[in-house]
Amino acid sequence: MITRILFGAALGLFLLAFPAAPSVVLAGTVALMSQPPALVAAAGIILWPRISRRVRRWAR
């Protein structure tokens, strides 16, 4: 419970210190989503450990 409060306080301070941050994050997300190869590369990087574990189980 205390971690949620601390996270909320830190996020609030960050947004007060950098009010343009949400628009920058949104612009970056839209730019990434509009490029399917970049999206596939990011998904592959994130999911690679799970995929490799599954393939290793198949090879036993």
C-alpha positions, 0 to 999 in steps of 0.5 A, a space after each residue: 500500500 505504501 509503495 502505491 502512495 510513494 509511486 503516485 507521489 513520485 509520478 505527480 512530482 515528475 509530471 509537475 516538474 516535466 509537464 510536457 512528458 506525457 505528450 512526449 511519451 504519447 508521441 513516441 508510442 504513436 511513432 513506434 506503433 506506426 512502424 510494424 517492423 519496430 513493433 515486431 522487433 520490440 515484441 521479439 526482444 521482450 518475448 525471446 526468453 519465453 520463446 527460447 525456454 519453450 523451444 528448449 522444453 520441446 527439444 528434450 
